[in-house]
Amino acid sequence: MKIVLLGSGNVATHLAKALKSKGEEIVQVYSQNLDNASLLAQSIATEAINDLNKIEVNADLYIISVKDDAIAFVAAALKKVNGLVVHTSGTTDIDVLASQVAKAGVFYPLQTFSRSKEVSFENIPLCIEASDNDQLAILSNLAHKISSQVYELDGEKRKVLHLAAVFACNFPNHLYALANKILNQNGLDFEIIRPLIAETADKVMVNLPENVQTGPAVRADENTLNKHLSMLNDMPELQNIYQTLSSSIKLMPK
């Protein structure tokens, strides 16, 4: 397929490399920032542009991988293209595209991406949706080329998945940052809890998380809970988070 990639961030970068590795042809990379477009374009040997008026109109697929609030703006510039137009958002309705182009779809990879860390798409869930069955078949074939986990999800289920992903990924990572803050303020290094983090993640790979919950809240150890809260007297925002999460753990069915 001839593919135009609109975006040059983390998702676009990893997706471009995965598609190119399977023989797909990325014919253009667009970004408002030409330097960013060039950086990605050079890595996959293609053309970089920063003008939507220069988009190739005869490509097979246009992948919009930009911030959610910019998707409609980019889609509006693709009214004259002949190919299928998709976005990679977990929360944006397909209608944002379908109102602008004849062939619309969604190609949402459920993963956290950092430009500095390579990932294999083989085990990354790809969630697809399309405006008709013909376009869905195109996306399914492409998705199966790069991933073994492909799911056909409508917009509502995709939003639920994205919400769950925030709880499963973004919030825990923020809690790691808060743990690092507590450690650093007391002369300890984050390295000491990396094995704990790894073991916690490993356990939920083979168990439901509610079945392997540990800690003072699940044991109803009020003495330890109160000690921890008193240690956070100088950090009321962390104290509030600690209390809220501990109360939530207590309410989980055993």
C-alpha positions as CSV (number, residue, x, y, z in Angstrom):
1,M,0.0,0.0,0.0
2,K,1.0,3.6,-0.6
3,I,0.6,5.4,2.8
4,V,0.7,9.0,3.8
5,L,1.5,9.5,7.4
6,L,0.1,12.7,9.0
7,G,2.0,13.2,12.2
8,S,5.5,12.7,13.5
9,G,5.1,12.0,17.2
10,N,5.7,8.8,19.2
11,V,2.8,6.8,17.7
12,A,3.5,7.9,14.2
13,T,7.2,7.0,14.5
14,H,6.7,3.5,15.8
15,L,3.8,2.8,13.4
16,A,5.8,4.0,10.4
17,K,8.7,1.8,11.3
18,A,6.4,-1.2,11.8
19,L,4.6,-0.7,8.5
20,K,7.8,-0.2,6.5
21,S,9.3,-3.3,8.0
22,K,6.4,-5.3,6.5
23,G,7.0,-3.9,3.0
24,E,4.4,-1.0,3.1
25,E,5.4,2.2,1.3
26,I,5.3,5.4,3.3
27,V,5.2,8.0,0.5
28,Q,5.0,11.1,2.7
29,V,5.3,12.2,6.3
30,Y,3.5,15.4,7.2
31,S,4.0,17.6,10.2
32,Q,3.4,21.3,10.9
33,N,7.0,21.3,12.1
34,L,9.2,20.4,9.0
35,D,12.1,19.5,11.2
36,N,10.0,16.9,13.0
37,A,8.6,15.6,9.7
38,S,12.2,15.4,8.3
39,L,13.5,13.5,11.3
40,L,10.9,10.7,10.8
41,A,11.0,10.8,7.0
42,Q,14.8,10.4,7.0
43,S,14.5,7.3,9.2
44,I,12.2,5.6,6.7
45,A,13.6,7.2,3.5
46,T,10.6,9.2,2.3
47,E,9.5,12.7,1.7
48,A,8.8,15.2,4.5
49,I,6.3,18.0,4.1
50,N,4.7,20.7,6.3
51,D,2.0,21.9,3.9
52,L,-1.3,20.0,3.7
53,N,-1.8,21.4,0.2
54,K,1.1,19.2,-1.0
55,I,-0.5,15.9,0.2
56,E,-0.3,13.1,-2.4
57,V,-4.0,12.6,-3.4
58,N,-3.7,9.1,-4.9
59,A,-2.3,7.2,-1.9
60,D,-4.2,4.1,-0.7
61,L,-4.2,5.0,3.0
62,Y,-3.8,8.2,5.1
63,I,-3.0,7.8,8.7
64,I,-3.7,10.8,10.9
65,S,-1.6,10.5,14.1
66,V,-1.8,13.9,15.7
67,K,-3.3,15.3,18.9
68,D,-7.0,14.6,19.2
69,D,-8.0,18.2,18.9
70,A,-6.1,18.5,15.6
71,I,-7.7,15.5,13.9
72,A,-10.7,17.4,12.4
73,F,-8.4,20.1,11.1
74,V,-6.2,17.7,9.3
75,A,-9.1,15.6,8.0
76,A,-10.7,18.7,6.5
77,A,-7.6,19.0,4.3
78,L,-8.1,15.5,2.9
79,K,-11.5,15.9,1.2
80,K,-10.0,15.4,-2.2
81,V,-8.0,12.3,-1.5
82,N,-9.1,9.0,-3.0
83,G,-7.8,6.6,-0.4
84,L,-9.0,5.4,3.1
85,V,-8.4,8.0,5.9
86,V,-7.9,6.7,9.4
87,H,-6.9,8.2,12.8
88,T,-5.0,6.5,15.6
89,S,-7.0,8.0,18.5
90,G,-8.6,6.0,21.3
91,T,-11.3,8.5,22.1
92,T,-12.2,10.3,18.8
93,D,-15.3,9.2,17.0
94,I,-15.0,7.9,13.4
95,D,-17.6,10.5,12.5
96,V,-15.0,13.2,12.8
97,L,-13.4,11.7,9.7
98,A,-16.6,10.4,8.0
99,S,-18.0,13.9,7.9
100,Q,-15.0,15.0,5.8
101,V,-14.0,12.1,3.6
102,A,-15.6,9.3,1.7
103,K,-13.7,6.4,3.3
104,A,-13.0,6.6,7.0
105,G,-11.6,4.3,9.7
106,V,-9.7,4.0,12.9
107,F,-6.4,2.3,13.5
108,Y,-5.8,2.5,17.2
109,P,-2.7,0.8,18.8
110,L,-3.2,0.1,22.5
111,Q,0.2,0.8,23.9
112,T,2.3,3.4,25.6
113,F,5.0,4.7,23.2
114,S,8.3,6.5,23.9
115,R,10.5,7.5,21.0
116,S,13.6,6.4,22.9
117,K,12.3,2.8,23.4
118,E,11.8,0.3,20.6
119,V,8.7,-1.8,20.7
120,S,7.5,-4.8,18.7
121,F,4.1,-4.4,17.2
122,E,3.7,-8.2,17.1
123,N,1.9,-8.3,20.5
124,I,0.4,-4.8,20.5
125,P,-3.4,-4.9,20.3
126,L,-4.6,-3.0,17.2
127,C,-8.2,-1.8,17.4
128,I,-9.9,-1.1,14.0
129,E,-13.1,0.4,12.8
130,A,-14.3,1.5,9.4
131,S,-17.2,3.2,7.6
132,D,-18.0,0.0,5.6
133,N,-17.0,-3.6,5.3
134,D,-14.7,-3.1,2.4
135,Q,-12.6,-0.6,4.3
136,L,-12.7,-2.8,7.4
137,A,-11.2,-5.6,5.4
138,I,-8.4,-3.4,4.2
139,L,-7.6,-2.3,7.7
140,S,-7.9,-5.9,9.0
141,N,-5.4,-7.2,6.4
142,L,-3.0,-4.4,7.3
143,A,-3.3,-4.8,11.0
144,H,-2.7,-8.5,10.8
145,K,0.5,-7.9,8.9
146,I,2.1,-6.1,11.9
147,S,0.2,-7.5,14.9
148,S,-1.2,-10.9,16.1
149,Q,-3.8,-9.1,18.2
150,V,-6.4,-7.3,16.1
151,Y,-9.8,-6.3,17.5
152,E,-12.8,-4.8,15.7
153,L,-14.2,-2.3,18.1
154,D,-16.8,0.4,17.7
155,G,-16.2,3.9,19.1
156,E,-18.0,3.3,22.4
157,K,-16.0,0.2,23.3
158,R,-12.8,2.0,22.1
159,K,-13.5,4.8,24.5
160,V,-14.0,2.4,27.4
161,L,-10.7,0.7,26.5
162,H,-8.9,4.0,26.5
163,L,-10.4,4.9,29.9
164,A,-9.2,1.6,31.3
165,A,-5.8,2.1,29.8
166,V,-5.4,5.4,31.6
167,F,-6.1,3.6,34.9
168,A,-3.8,0.7,34.0
169,C,-0.9,2.8,32.5
170,N,-0.9,6.5,33.0
171,F,-2.0,6.5,36.7
172,P,0.4,3.8,37.8
173,N,3.3,5.6,36.0
174,H,2.4,8.8,37.9
175,L,2.3,6.8,41.2
176,Y,5.9,5.6,40.3
177,A,6.9,9.3,40.0
178,L,5.4,10.1,43.4
179,A,7.1,7.0,44.9
180,N,10.4,8.4,43.4
181,K,9.7,11.8,45.0
182,I,9.2,10.2,48.4
183,L,12.4,8.1,48.0
184,N,14.5,11.1,46.8
185,Q,13.4,13.3,49.7
186,N,14.6,10.6,52.1
187,G,18.0,9.8,50.4
188,L,16.9,6.6,48.7
189,D,17.1,5.7,45.0
190,F,14.3,4.6,42.7
191,E,16.4,1.6,41.7
192,I,15.5,-0.2,45.0
193,I,11.9,-0.6,44.1
194,R,12.3,-1.6,40.4
195,P,12.1,-5.4,41.3
196,L,8.9,-4.7,43.2
197,I,7.3,-3.0,40.2
198,A,8.4,-5.8,37.9
199,E,6.9,-8.5,40.2
200,T,3.7,-6.6,40.5
201,A,3.4,-6.4,36.8
202,D,4.3,-10.0,36.3
203,K,1.6,-11.2,38.6
204,V,-1.2,-9.6,36.7
205,M,0.0,-11.2,33.5
206,V,-1.4,-14.5,34.9
207,N,-3.9,-13.4,37.6
208,L,-6.7,-11.0,37.9
209,P,-5.4,-7.9,39.8
210,E,-8.0,-8.1,42.5
211,N,-6.9,-11.6,43.3
212,V,-3.3,-10.6,44.0
213,Q,-3.7,-7.3,45.9
214,T,-1.4,-7.0,48.8
215,G,-0.6,-4.2,51.3
216,P,-2.0,-2.7,54.5
217,A,-5.3,-1.6,53.0
218,V,-6.4,-5.1,51.8
219,R,-5.3,-6.4,55.3
220,A,-7.3,-3.6,57.0
221,D,-4.1,-2.8,58.9
222,E,-5.2,0.5,60.3
223,N,-2.1,1.0,62.4
224,T,0.2,0.9,59.4
225,L,-2.2,3.0,57.3
226,N,-2.3,5.7,60.0
227,K,1.5,5.7,60.3
228,H,1.8,6.2,56.6
229,L,-0.7,9.0,56.6
230,S,1.2,10.8,59.4
231,M,4.4,10.5,57.4
232,L,2.7,12.4,54.7
233,N,1.6,15.4,56.8
234,D,3.9,17.7,55.0
235,M,2.6,16.5,51.6
236,P,-1.2,16.8,51.8
237,E,-1.7,16.1,48.1
238,L,0.0,12.7,48.5
239,Q,-1.8,12.1,51.7
240,N,-5.1,12.6,49.9
241,I,-4.1,10.2,47.1
242,Y,-2.9,7.6,49.7
243,Q,-6.2,7.8,51.6
244,T,-8.4,7.7,48.4
245,L,-6.6,4.7,47.0
246,S,-6.6,2.8,50.3
247,S,-10.3,3.4,50.7
248,S,-10.9,2.1,47.2
249,I,-8.8,-1.0,47.9
250,K,-10.9,-1.7,51.0
251,L,-14.1,-1.5,49.0
252,M,-13.0,-4.1,46.4
253,P,-14.8,-7.5,46.8
254,K,-12.6,-10.2,48.4
